[in-house]
Amino acid sequence: MYCIAHHILSPLANGSKANLQAILLGESALSSYHQHFPSVEPFCASLFESAPTFKQLCIQSASQAIQEANIDASSSAVVFVISTTKGDNLQLLSPAQQIVRHFGNPNSPIVVSNACVSGVSAQIAAWRLLRSGKYTTAIVIGCDVQSQFIVSGFQSFKALSDSPCRPFDAERTGLNLGEAVATMIYSIECPKKACWQLTAASMHNDANHISGPSRTGEGSYRCLVDVMQHCDTADIHALSVHGTATPYNDEMEAIAIHRAHMHEVPILAFKGYYGHTMGAAGVLETILTMFALENGTLIGNPRYEACGTSYALNITKEHRSLGKLPMHFIKMMSGFGGCNAAIRLSYCGCDEL
Amino acid sequence: MNYNEVNIRITPSSAQMNGEDIAWSPSDRGILFDLFQKYAKGYAKFYKMDTLSQLGFIATEILLQHYPLTPQQHDECAIVFGNSCASIKNDRDYLQTIIDPNSYYPSPSLFVYTLPNIVTGEIAIRHKLYGETCFYVLENKEQLFELADHQLRLMHINAALIGWVECENENNFYANIKLLWKN
């Protein structure tokens, strides 16, 4: 399954390329909000200024990706897979149906609501749907908008940092919430140009706790082992982690990565630029990793000063040069409900065509 | 290879396994609590769960007590659940803790259940199932069963719980969960 087009709309920029350029310059839309939602305490987040709705964002991003892919979204061979946790004001199915209808698509939408893992689970669902032979093309949209509901909940968990977050750093204190929409269009047909292909996927539960990450990184470790089958660690050019900047999540990921003997692989973590964009995160961060590697850059982790996990990882504050053509990367996510997911994407260079 | 298949259905007024009524002692506390008393008494986490999780939990509990998995099946068993209204019942309960500025007290114990996939986590924890867990929001249960059944065969998964678990409010819920496994 080949990614034939993608699009990101975030508070930072409109378009995948514009977003990559912004983070290459070290920009971020994380800022402080006071009395932004009723009753909630001040918080730091990355929010759209114009307060667009979930549906508007999904339609805008998908439209731009569809245009780039030059496909007919109204075809019955196209399926929409939508990743979200809270949808449009707690409604998930009805906005998804409206989005699909907007594009004149006759199929029922597939909504994936698998906590923070949703964006990767949605890509895995798309992969399997395309392999079923029923569809040729999957439009995967990840989106969440913030609300009093979400911010108050994370504040009740004491999971939020009141300043821009610092994934994996010794001084990290919690996560920032963020808004974004990201779209990837996957096709069974190679677009006859250099592109990324989803080549392995895995999901596992920790079977440990509904809101606390596993102390052994069990589910995450099992996912890494699965997606590393038939692949050398030296050929993995980046591990695009979840990296929420909560003390426990980052520690868990470091443990899982060590158990999988992947601690020398460069880590890419994007929450320091966008915050935790929830249902969008798995799609947004997959696109950013693809695009950064194509650009020959390993994106730095802003504000990272000192290792804050029991096991050291290959992380730098500054951007680094990849120095070679990309081969593979892994996108991994973990979330509430003990769910974990990982996918391997492989660069399909022109020499293979 | 074909899968063995058993199923359970629970509504506010009935419980059936493979089409046969399950006997239980009705009280005024509702079917989920009554079934819990019969099948899982002593598992204190049940009291903390939202109705959606209680529903999926007790249905799975009864299935797996009647059809125990082998250790290897346990290790790999997938949980693929879905419904059409996500976690709406618990979302509304959580909203009640934040909507009034004069009694704003967001409850972390309610907030954690404002994700529909938590029920899959509760079941994974109870039975130590390390396979994949995923939650879909779809138009109907036929769509879920088609999607999950196909995934199972494609991934050569040796055991799976595939379930439609819907809870609009305390008095309106429905579970239809299948256990599939290979010999």
Boltz contact constraints between the chains, C-beta under 6 A:
constraints:
  - contact:
      token1: [A, 39]
      token2: [B, 101]
      max_distance: 6.0
  - contact:
      token1: [A, 39]
      token2: [B, 104]
      max_distance: 6.0
  - contact:
      token1: [A, 90]
      token2: [B, 91]
      max_distance: 6.0
  - contact:
      token1: [A, 92]
      token2: [B, 86]
      max_distance: 6.0
  - contact:
      token1: [A, 92]
      token2: [B, 137]
      max_distance: 6.0
  - contact:
      token1: [A, 93]
      token2: [B, 84]
      max_distance: 6.0
  - contact:
      token1: [A, 93]
      token2: [B, 137]
      max_distance: 6.0
  - contact:
      token1: [A, 108]
      token2: [B, 139]
      max_distance: 6.0
  - contact:
      token1: [A, 108]
      token2: [B, 143]
      max_distance: 6.0
  - contact:
      token1: [A, 111]
      token2: [B, 137]
      max_distance: 6.0
  - contact:
      token1: [A, 112]
      token2: [B, 136]
      max_distance: 6.0
  - contact:
      token1: [A, 113]
      token2: [B, 86]
      max_distance: 6.0
  - contact:
      token1: [A, 113]
      token2: [B, 116]
      max_distance: 6.0
  - contact:
      token1: [A, 113]
      token2: [B, 135]
      max_distance: 6.0
  - contact:
      token1: [A, 113]
      token2: [B, 137]
      max_distance: 6.0
  - contact:
      token1: [A, 114]
      token2: [B, 117]
      max_distance: 6.0
  - contact:
      token1: [A, 114]
      token2: [B, 134]
      max_distance: 6.0
  - contact:
      token1: [A, 114]
      token2: [B, 135]
      max_distance: 6.0
  - contact:
      token1: [A, 115]
      token2: [B, 115]
      max_distance: 6.0
  - contact:
      token1: [A, 115]
      token2: [B, 117]
      max_distance: 6.0
  - contact:
      token1: [A, 121]
      token2: [B, 134]
      max_distance: 6.0
  - contact:
      token1: [A, 128]
      token2: [B, 151]
      max_distance: 6.0
  - contact:
      token1: [A, 128]
      token2: [B, 154]
      max_distance: 6.0
  - contact:
      token1: [A, 132]
      token2: [B, 150]
      max_distance: 6.0
  - contact:
      token1: [A, 152]
      token2: [B, 98]
      max_distance: 6.0
  - contact:
      token1: [A, 152]
      token2: [B, 106]
      max_distance: 6.0
  - contact:
      token1: [A, 153]
      token2: [B, 111]
      max_distance: 6.0
  - contact:
      token1: [A, 156]
      token2: [B, 106]
      max_distance: 6.0
  - contact:
      token1: [A, 156]
      token2: [B, 108]
      max_distance: 6.0
  - contact:
      token1: [A, 156]
      token2: [B, 111]
      max_distance: 6.0
  - contact:
      token1: [A, 157]
      token2: [B, 108]
      max_distance: 6.0
  - contact:
      token1: [A, 203]
      token2: [B, 132]
      max_distance: 6.0
  - contact:
      token1: [A, 204]
      token2: [B, 130]
      max_distance: 6.0
  - contact:
      token1: [A, 205]
      token2: [B, 124]
      max_distance: 6.0
  - contact:
      token1: [A, 205]
      token2: [B, 130]
      max_distance: 6.0
  - contact:
      token1: [A, 205]
      token2: [B, 133]
      max_distance: 6.0
  - contact:
      token1: [A, 207]
      token2: [B, 124]
      max_distance: 6.0
  - contact:
      token1: [A, 207]
      token2: [B, 125]
      max_distance: 6.0
  - contact:
      token1: [A, 207]
      token2: [B, 128]
      max_distance: 6.0
  - contact:
      token1: [A, 207]
      token2: [B, 129]
      max_distance: 6.0
  - contact:
      token1: [A, 207]
      token2: [B, 130]
      max_distance: 6.0
  - contact:
      token1: [A, 210]
      token2: [B, 118]
      max_distance: 6.0
  - contact:
      token1: [A, 210]
      token2: [B, 121]
      max_distance: 6.0
  - contact:
      token1: [A, 211]
      token2: [B, 112]
      max_distance: 6.0
  - contact:
      token1: [A, 336]
      token2: [B, 115]
      max_distance: 6.0
  - contact:
      token1: [A, 337]
      token2: [B, 117]
      max_distance: 6.0
  - contact:
      token1: [A, 337]
      token2: [B, 118]
      max_distance: 6.0
  - contact:
      token1: [A, 337]
      token2: [B, 120]
      max_distance: 6.0
  - contact:
      token1: [A, 337]
      token2: [B, 121]
      max_distance: 6.0
  - contact:
      token1: [A, 338]
      token2: [B, 121]
      max_distance: 6.0
  - contact:
      token1: [A, 338]
      token2: [B, 124]
      max_distance: 6.0
  - contact:
      token1: [A, 339]
      token2: [B, 133]
      max_distance: 6.0
